[in-house]
Amino acid sequence: MNNNDLLVQTARELAARLSNAEIDRASFRAQAIELQNENDQLKKQIKDLQDELAKQKQAKEDQSSVTPKTVTDDQDTSTTETEQDPQANK
């Protein structure tokens, strides 16, 4: 082979490698975009779950701060009618 043939062959090989590299680069870019979108969706899910957890915690705190009045509480705090009206005791 003469120098011109070697030069043409080398140029073709380099062009093929460059083409393959461009294809790989485009593929990696597409993968990166896809992964970035997935990452954004996961971040949104995390934020939504954190918001939901905060709401649940707040609801639980609201429930625990309101103590229901039981029957025994009513009995302990109520007074008899005669204690309220001194005239009724006569």
N, CA, C and O atoms as CSV, one atom per row, in Angstrom:
chain,resi,resn,atom,element,x,y,z
A,1,MET,N,N,0.832,-1.168,0.000
A,1,MET,CA,C,0.000,0.000,0.000
A,1,MET,C,C,0.881,1.238,0.000
A,1,MET,O,O,1.930,1.297,0.643
A,2,ASN,N,N,0.416,2.205,-0.737
A,2,ASN,CA,C,1.180,3.440,-0.735
A,2,ASN,C,C,0.640,4.391,0.323
A,2,ASN,O,O,-0.361,4.100,0.978
A,3,ASN,N,N,1.286,5.493,0.479
A,3,ASN,CA,C,0.934,6.450,1.532
A,3,ASN,C,C,-0.473,7.009,1.369
A,3,ASN,O,O,-1.183,7.222,2.351
A,4,ASN,N,N,-0.871,7.245,0.118
A,4,ASN,CA,C,-2.216,7.780,-0.113
A,4,ASN,C,C,-3.294,6.787,0.324
A,4,ASN,O,O,-4.296,7.177,0.924
A,5,ASP,N,N,-3.088,5.524,0.027
A,5,ASP,CA,C,-4.064,4.514,0.430
A,5,ASP,C,C,-4.135,4.405,1.959
A,5,ASP,O,O,-5.222,4.279,2.523
A,6,LEU,N,N,-2.983,4.455,2.624
A,6,LEU,CA,C,-2.953,4.418,4.081
A,6,LEU,C,C,-3.650,5.644,4.674
A,6,LEU,O,O,-4.367,5.551,5.670
A,7,LEU,N,N,-3.422,6.792,4.038
A,7,LEU,CA,C,-4.034,8.017,4.511
A,7,LEU,C,C,-5.558,7.947,4.368
A,7,LEU,O,O,-6.280,8.362,5.275
A,8,VAL,N,N,-6.045,7.435,3.258
A,8,VAL,CA,C,-7.483,7.301,3.036
A,8,VAL,C,C,-8.076,6.300,4.032
A,8,VAL,O,O,-9.143,6.543,4.597
A,9,GLN,N,N,-7.394,5.193,4.244
A,9,GLN,CA,C,-7.870,4.175,5.188
A,9,GLN,C,C,-7.923,4.746,6.612
A,9,GLN,O,O,-8.890,4.517,7.339
A,10,THR,N,N,-6.913,5.466,6.994
A,10,THR,CA,C,-6.863,6.067,8.329
A,10,THR,C,C,-7.980,7.095,8.494
A,10,THR,O,O,-8.624,7.160,9.541
A,11,ALA,N,N,-8.200,7.885,7.470
A,11,ALA,CA,C,-9.263,8.886,7.521
A,11,ALA,C,C,-10.622,8.208,7.673
A,11,ALA,O,O,-11.467,8.685,8.429
A,12,ARG,N,N,-10.839,7.108,6.966
A,12,ARG,CA,C,-12.108,6.380,7.079
A,12,ARG,C,C,-12.286,5.800,8.477
A,12,ARG,O,O,-13.376,5.859,9.046
A,13,GLU,N,N,-11.226,5.245,9.020
A,13,GLU,CA,C,-11.303,4.676,10.372
A,13,GLU,C,C,-11.596,5.764,11.406
A,13,GLU,O,O,-12.400,5.575,12.319
A,14,LEU,N,N,-10.929,6.900,11.244
A,14,LEU,CA,C,-11.171,8.007,12.170
A,14,LEU,C,C,-12.600,8.531,12.044
A,14,LEU,O,O,-13.230,8.868,13.047
A,15,ALA,N,N,-13.107,8.599,10.827
A,15,ALA,CA,C,-14.490,9.055,10.623
A,15,ALA,C,C,-15.468,8.074,11.261
A,15,ALA,O,O,-16.458,8.487,11.865
A,16,ALA,N,N,-15.198,6.795,11.130
A,16,ALA,CA,C,-16.074,5.785,11.739
A,16,ALA,C,C,-16.027,5.895,13.257
A,16,ALA,O,O,-17.059,5.808,13.922
A,17,ARG,N,N,-14.833,6.087,13.802
A,17,ARG,CA,C,-14.711,6.240,15.259
A,17,ARG,C,C,-15.430,7.495,15.746
A,17,ARG,O,O,-16.102,7.479,16.778
A,18,LEU,N,N,-15.279,8.574,14.993
A,18,LEU,CA,C,-15.946,9.815,15.353
A,18,LEU,C,C,-17.465,9.640,15.307
A,18,LEU,O,O,-18.182,10.128,16.181
A,19,SER,N,N,-17.935,8.952,14.298
A,19,SER,CA,C,-19.371,8.701,14.187
A,19,SER,C,C,-19.866,7.874,15.375
A,19,SER,O,O,-20.904,8.176,15.963
A,20,ASN,N,N,-19.118,6.837,15.717
A,20,ASN,CA,C,-19.481,6.005,16.866
A,20,ASN,C,C,-19.446,6.818,18.157
A,20,ASN,O,O,-20.305,6.649,19.023
A,21,ALA,N,N,-18.463,7.691,18.286
A,21,ALA,CA,C,-18.354,8.527,19.482
A,21,ALA,C,C,-19.538,9.488,19.572
A,21,ALA,O,O,-20.069,9.728,20.656
A,22,GLU,N,N,-19.946,10.034,18.431
A,22,GLU,CA,C,-21.101,10.936,18.419
A,22,GLU,C,C,-22.383,10.191,18.790
A,22,GLU,O,O,-23.233,10.718,19.507
A,23,ILE,N,N,-22.508,8.971,18.296
A,23,ILE,CA,C,-23.670,8.151,18.644
A,23,ILE,C,C,-23.660,7.857,20.142
A,23,ILE,O,O,-24.691,7.971,20.805
A,24,ASP,N,N,-22.502,7.479,20.673
A,24,ASP,CA,C,-22.387,7.209,22.111
A,24,ASP,C,C,-22.712,8.459,22.931
A,24,ASP,O,O,-23.415,8.386,23.939
A,25,ARG,N,N,-22.194,9.599,22.489
A,25,ARG,CA,C,-22.443,10.855,23.203
A,25,ARG,C,C,-23.926,11.182,23.209
A,25,ARG,O,O,-24.466,11.588,24.238
A,26,ALA,N,N,-24.579,11.014,22.090
A,26,ALA,CA,C,-26.015,11.287,22.013
A,26,ALA,C,C,-26.787,10.319,22.905
A,26,ALA,O,O,-27.762,10.704,23.549
A,27,SER,N,N,-26.348,9.063,22.940
A,27,SER,CA,C,-27.003,8.074,23.785
A,27,SER,C,C,-26.825,8.426,25.263
A,27,SER,O,O,-27.774,8.348,26.044
A,28,PHE,N,N,-25.615,8.809,25.638
A,28,PHE,CA,C,-25.358,9.181,27.027
A,28,PHE,C,C,-26.152,10.432,27.399
A,28,PHE,O,O,-26.650,10.546,28.519
A,29,ARG,N,N,-26.267,11.354,26.473
A,29,ARG,CA,C,-27.037,12.569,26.738
A,29,ARG,C,C,-28.512,12.221,26.958
A,29,ARG,O,O,-29.149,12.742,27.873
A,30,ALA,N,N,-29.038,11.353,26.129
A,30,ALA,CA,C,-30.439,10.943,26.287
A,30,ALA,C,C,-30.640,10.242,27.632
A,30,ALA,O,O,-31.643,10.465,28.310
A,31,GLN,N,N,-29.694,9.407,28.008
A,31,GLN,CA,C,-29.785,8.731,29.306
A,31,GLN,C,C,-29.718,9.743,30.454
A,31,GLN,O,O,-30.445,9.625,31.441
A,32,ALA,N,N,-28.847,10.727,30.311
A,32,ALA,CA,C,-28.711,11.740,31.359
A,32,ALA,C,C,-30.003,12.542,31.503
A,32,ALA,O,O,-30.430,12.836,32.619
A,33,ILE,N,N,-30.618,12.890,30.393
A,33,ILE,CA,C,-31.879,13.635,30.439
A,33,ILE,C,C,-32.960,12.782,31.092
A,33,ILE,O,O,-33.721,13.272,31.925
A,34,GLU,N,N,-33.029,11.516,30.718
A,34,GLU,CA,C,-34.015,10.606,31.301
A,34,GLU,C,C,-33.805,10.458,32.808
A,34,GLU,O,O,-34.765,10.490,33.578
A,35,LEU,N,N,-32.556,10.296,33.222
A,35,LEU,CA,C,-32.263,10.157,34.651
A,35,LEU,C,C,-32.552,11.448,35.416
A,35,LEU,O,O,-33.003,11.408,36.560
A,36,GLN,N,N,-32.291,12.582,34.786
A,36,GLN,CA,C,-32.595,13.862,35.427
A,36,GLN,C,C,-34.100,14.012,35.629
A,36,GLN,O,O,-34.546,14.480,36.676
A,37,ASN,N,N,-34.871,13.620,34.634
A,37,ASN,CA,C,-36.336,13.680,34.770
A,37,ASN,C,C,-36.820,12.747,35.880
A,37,ASN,O,O,-37.693,13.109,36.668
A,38,GLU,N,N,-36.250,11.553,35.935
A,38,GLU,CA,C,-36.611,10.603,36.986
A,38,GLU,C,C,-36.243,11.166,38.359
A,38,GLU,O,O,-37.002,11.033,39.319
A,39,ASN,N,N,-35.084,11.789,38.439
A,39,ASN,CA,C,-34.633,12.396,39.687
A,39,ASN,C,C,-35.587,13.507,40.120
A,39,ASN,O,O,-35.922,13.611,41.300
A,40,ASP,N,N,-36.023,14.328,39.182
A,40,ASP,CA,C,-36.963,15.397,39.503
A,40,ASP,C,C,-38.286,14.823,40.014
A,40,ASP,O,O,-38.869,15.352,40.960
A,41,GLN,N,N,-38.758,13.748,39.391
A,41,GLN,CA,C,-40.003,13.115,39.833
A,41,GLN,C,C,-39.854,12.553,41.248
A,41,GLN,O,O,-40.761,12.680,42.070
A,42,LEU,N,N,-38.720,11.938,41.522
A,42,LEU,CA,C,-38.481,11.379,42.857
A,42,LEU,C,C,-38.396,12.490,43.905
A,42,LEU,O,O,-38.899,12.333,45.018
A,43,LYS,N,N,-37.773,13.594,43.557
A,43,LYS,CA,C,-37.714,14.728,44.482
A,43,LYS,C,C,-39.116,15.248,44.783
A,43,LYS,O,O,-39.423,15.586,45.926
A,44,LYS,N,N,-39.962,15.310,43.762
A,44,LYS,CA,C,-41.337,15.765,43.956
A,44,LYS,C,C,-42.095,14.781,44.849
A,44,LYS,O,O,-42.856,15.194,45.725
A,45,GLN,N,N,-41.888,13.481,44.628
A,45,GLN,CA,C,-42.550,12.479,45.464
A,45,GLN,C,C,-42.102,12.612,46.922
A,45,GLN,O,O,-42.917,12.511,47.839
A,46,ILE,N,N,-40.816,12.836,47.126
A,46,ILE,CA,C,-40.290,13.003,48.487
A,46,ILE,C,C,-40.936,14.217,49.140
A,46,ILE,O,O,-41.356,14.151,50.295
A,47,LYS,N,N,-41.017,15.322,48.410
A,47,LYS,CA,C,-41.626,16.533,48.958
A,47,LYS,C,C,-43.098,16.290,49.293
A,47,LYS,O,O,-43.571,16.696,50.354
A,48,ASP,N,N,-43.815,15.632,48.391
A,48,ASP,CA,C,-45.233,15.332,48.646
A,48,ASP,C,C,-45.400,14.447,49.881
A,48,ASP,O,O,-46.297,14.667,50.694
A,49,LEU,N,N,-44.529,13.444,50.013
A,49,LEU,CA,C,-44.607,12.551,51.173
A,49,LEU,C,C,-44.263,13.287,52.465
A,49,LEU,O,O,-44.875,13.042,53.505
A,50,GLN,N,N,-43.286,14.188,52.398
A,50,GLN,CA,C,-42.944,14.973,53.585
A,50,GLN,C,C,-44.106,15.886,53.978
A,50,GLN,O,O,-44.408,16.043,55.161
A,51,ASP,N,N,-44.750,16.479,52.985
A,51,ASP,CA,C,-45.912,17.323,53.269
A,51,ASP,C,C,-47.037,16.500,53.896
A,51,ASP,O,O,-47.672,16.935,54.856
A,52,GLU,N,N,-47.276,15.312,53.346
A,52,GLU,CA,C,-48.325,14.437,53.879
A,52,GLU,C,C,-47.990,14.009,55.311
A,52,GLU,O,O,-48.871,13.972,56.170
A,53,LEU,N,N,-46.732,13.690,55.565
A,53,LEU,CA,C,-46.318,13.309,56.910
A,53,LEU,C,C,-46.516,14.463,57.894
A,53,LEU,O,O,-46.964,14.258,59.022
A,54,ALA,N,N,-46.181,15.666,57.456
A,54,ALA,CA,C,-46.373,16.832,58.320
A,54,ALA,C,C,-47.855,17.027,58.630
A,54,ALA,O,O,-48.216,17.353,59.761
A,55,LYS,N,N,-48.710,16.829,57.636
A,55,LYS,CA,C,-50.156,16.952,57.867
A,55,LYS,C,C,-50.635,15.897,58.857
A,55,LYS,O,O,-51.433,16.189,59.748
A,56,GLN,N,N,-50.146,14.673,58.696
A,56,GLN,CA,C,-50.553,13.598,59.600
A,56,GLN,C,C,-50.081,13.877,61.026
A,56,GLN,O,O,-50.821,13.644,61.982
A,57,LYS,N,N,-48.863,14.369,61.170
A,57,LYS,CA,C,-48.351,14.700,62.497
A,57,LYS,C,C,-49.180,15.809,63.125
A,57,LYS,O,O,-49.500,15.758,64.313
A,58,GLN,N,N,-49.528,16.817,62.318
A,58,GLN,CA,C,-50.338,17.924,62.832
A,58,GLN,C,C,-51.710,17.429,63.254
A,58,GLN,O,O,-52.230,17.841,64.291
A,59,ALA,N,N,-52.298,16.550,62.459
A,59,ALA,CA,C,-53.614,16.010,62.808
A,59,ALA,C,C,-53.534,15.197,64.094
A,59,ALA,O,O,-54.435,15.255,64.932
A,60,LYS,N,N,-52.458,14.444,64.244
A,60,LYS,CA,C,-52.281,13.645,65.465
A,60,LYS,C,C,-52.108,14.553,66.678
A,60,LYS,O,O,-52.664,14.285,67.743
A,61,GLU,N,N,-51.336,15.628,66.515
A,61,GLU,CA,C,-51.154,16.569,67.620
A,61,GLU,C,C,-52.472,17.257,67.963
A,61,GLU,O,O,-52.776,17.478,69.135
A,62,ASP,N,N,-53.247,17.592,66.943
A,62,ASP,CA,C,-54.547,18.222,67.187
A,62,ASP,C,C,-55.465,17.279,67.947
A,62,ASP,O,O,-56.189,17.707,68.847
A,63,GLN,N,N,-55.442,16.006,67.596
A,63,GLN,CA,C,-56.283,15.028,68.286
A,63,GLN,C,C,-55.835,14.841,69.724
A,63,GLN,O,O,-56.670,14.713,70.619
A,64,SER,N,N,-54.547,14.823,69.956
A,64,SER,CA,C,-54.061,14.585,71.315
A,64,SER,C,C,-54.248,15.814,72.201
A,64,SER,O,O,-54.341,15.678,73.420
A,65,SER,N,N,-54.305,17.001,71.619
A,65,SER,CA,C,-54.496,18.204,72.439
A,65,SER,C,C,-55.945,18.365,72.860
A,65,SER,O,O,-56.226,19.053,73.841
A,66,VAL,N,N,-56.864,17.751,72.145
A,66,VAL,CA,C,-58.283,17.790,72.516
A,66,VAL,C,C,-58.576,16.501,73.255
A,66,VAL,O,O,-58.667,15.430,72.655
A,67,THR,N,N,-58.722,16.617,74.576
A,67,THR,CA,C,-59.003,15.419,75.371
A,67,THR,C,C,-60.491,15.243,75.484
A,67,THR,O,O,-61.190,16.169,75.896
A,68,PRO,N,N,-60.985,14.107,75.137
A,68,PRO,CA,C,-62.431,13.890,75.232
A,68,PRO,C,C,-62.859,13.812,76.688
A,68,PRO,O,O,-62.139,13.274,77.530
A,69,LYS,N,N,-64.025,14.347,76.976
A,69,LYS,CA,C,-64.568,14.342,78.327
A,69,LYS,C,C,-65.274,13.014,78.561
A,69,LYS,O,O,-66.165,12.627,77.805
A,70,THR,N,N,-64.873,12.340,79.592
A,70,THR,CA,C,-65.448,11.025,79.863
A,70,THR,C,C,-66.584,11.157,80.855
A,70,THR,O,O,-66.791,12.219,81.443
A,71,VAL,N,N,-67.304,10.093,81.035
A,71,VAL,CA,C,-68.425,10.073,81.974
A,71,VAL,C,C,-67.920,10.301,83.390
A,71,VAL,O,O,-68.564,11.008,84.165
A,72,THR,N,N,-66.787,9.719,83.741
A,72,THR,CA,C,-66.265,9.893,85.102
A,72,THR,C,C,-65.860,11.338,85.332
A,72,THR,O,O,-65.978,11.833,86.453
A,73,ASP,N,N,-65.382,12.034,84.293
A,73,ASP,CA,C,-65.069,13.452,84.444
A,73,ASP,C,C,-66.334,14.242,84.751
A,73,ASP,O,O,-66.310,15.163,85.567
A,74,ASP,N,N,-67.438,13.885,84.101
A,74,ASP,CA,C,-68.697,14.569,84.349
A,74,ASP,C,C,-69.145,14.353,85.789
A,74,ASP,O,O,-69.637,15.280,86.430
A,75,GLN,N,N,-68.981,13.159,86.291
A,75,GLN,CA,C,-69.421,12.853,87.652
A,75,GLN,C,C,-68.574,13.574,88.682
A,75,GLN,O,O,-69.096,14.040,89.695
A,76,ASP,N,N,-67.292,13.671,88.442
A,76,ASP,CA,C,-66.409,14.315,89.398
A,76,ASP,C,C,-66.629,15.814,89.460
A,76,ASP,O,O,-66.525,16.402,90.536
A,77,THR,N,N,-66.927,16.440,88.348
A,77,THR,CA,C,-67.017,17.892,88.316
A,77,THR,C,C,-68.418,18.403,88.556
A,77,THR,O,O,-68.593,19.597,88.799
A,78,SER,N,N,-69.419,17.551,88.499
A,78,SER,CA,C,-70.781,18.038,88.681
A,78,SER,C,C,-71.101,18.165,90.168
A,78,SER,O,O,-70.556,17.447,91.006
A,79,THR,N,N,-71.983,19.082,90.464
A,79,THR,CA,C,-72.420,19.262,91.848
A,79,THR,C,C,-73.875,18.835,91.938
A,79,THR,O,O,-74.608,18.840,90.949
A,80,THR,N,N,-74.261,18.478,93.112
A,80,THR,CA,C,-75.657,18.078,93.281
A,80,THR,C,C,-76.530,19.307,93.270
A,80,THR,O,O,-76.060,20.423,93.494
A,81,GLU,N,N,-77.771,19.102,93.014
A,81,GLU,CA,C,-78.708,20.216,92.925
A,81,GLU,C,C,-78.840,20.929,94.267
A,81,GLU,O,O,-79.012,22.147,94.317
A,82,THR,N,N,-78.759,20.173,95.342
A,82,THR,CA,C,-78.901,20.791,96.668
A,82,THR,C,C,-77.699,21.658,97.008
A,82,THR,O,O,-77.829,22.632,97.750
A,83,GLU,N,N,-76.514,21.311,96.469
A,83,GLU,CA,C,-75.352,22.152,96.722
A,83,GLU,C,C,-75.450,23.456,95.950
A,83,GLU,O,O,-74.962,24.485,96.417
A,84,GLN,N,N,-76.061,23.435,94.799
A,84,GLN,CA,C,-76.184,24.635,93.989
A,84,GLN,C,C,-77.251,25.576,94.557
A,84,GLN,O,O,-77.082,26.794,94.493
A,85,ASP,N,N,-78.331,25.049,95.103
A,85,ASP,CA,C,-79.446,25.857,95.588
A,85,ASP,C,C,-79.607,25.659,97.095
A,85,ASP,O,O,-80.200,24.671,97.529
A,86,PRO,N,N,-79.092,26.576,97.883
A,86,PRO,CA,C,-79.202,26.397,99.340
A,86,PRO,C,C,-80.644,26.369,99.819
A,86,PRO,O,O,-80.924,25.778,100.862
A,87,GLN,N,N,-81.555,26.979,99.104
A,87,GLN,CA,C,-82.969,26.957,99.504
A,87,GLN,C,C,-83.571,25.580,99.377
A,87,GLN,O,O,-84.534,25.257,100.072
A,88,ALA,N,N,-83.017,24.760,98.497
A,88,ALA,CA,C,-83.546,23.414,98.281
A,88,ALA,C,C,-83.236,22.519,99.479
A,88,ALA,O,O,-83.935,21.527,99.687
A,89,ASN,N,N,-82.236,22.829,100.255
A,89,ASN,CA,C,-81.877,22.018,101.420
A,89,ASN,C,C,-82.841,22.235,102.582
A,89,ASN,O,O,-82.849,21.422,103.506
A,90,LYS,N,N,-83.634,23.267,102.582
A,90,LYS,CA,C,-84.557,23.571,103.707
A,90,LYS,C,C,-85.817,22.784,103.668
A,90,LYS,O,O,-86.669,22.940,104.542
